[in-house]
């Protein structure tokens, strides 16, 4: 078995997951708003369970559910939850999103998703990795429509997408009466293009707050903003 990825308060085994821990998941787990003190949280497409675990560390939410369709990722997520200090607050469902929406009557105060989004015409020979990476496994319109049905009236929906998809995502969300409240644009370094958009939606129209985060000034020279966002998690921050 490969070594687990150690964070300050928990560790993640990821040897059975197609999609390994990456910056996207950590950014979303650290950035997603808990200002409204969510009682219940849902992570759609949980993978290793990292984002749910980060929110268990950050929040006092009593119900933190995750949902994962891939067999191996689901089993690994369950193991990671059981080994975490907050195992009694965490639960992973083995289900497709459409099944989950049909069967679950609960509404969630916070929904988070780091969805698969390589929608370019690129596939590998590794079907499990493709399922984890590609938007046809979880189309954005399906994700956003489902989130709108599962979100509590005063709930918040947060996700991370490629910057080039931002306008499209906002249009899709508006069709189900979800409106952007906060956006974070992420650049790898000061000279690179914006690569990712972190988006926060709710059913309330507010003035849109847009910020920018640069991850590093040069290789492994992290910016203060990135350190401040992730220092509660990464061992060496």
Buried (B, 14 or more C-beta within 10 A) or exposed (E): EEEBBEBEBBBBBBEBBBBBBEBBBBBBBBBBBBEEEBBBBBBBBBBBBBBBBBBBBBBEBEBBBBBBBBEEBBBBBBBBBEBBEBBEBBBBBBBBBEEBBEEBEEBBBBBBBBBBBBBEEEEEEEEBBBBBBBBEBBBBBBBBBBBBEBBBEEBBBBBBBBBEBBEEBBEBBEEBEBBBBBBBBBBBEEEEEBBBBBBBBBBEEEEEEEEEBBBBBEEEEBBEBBEEBBBBBBEEE
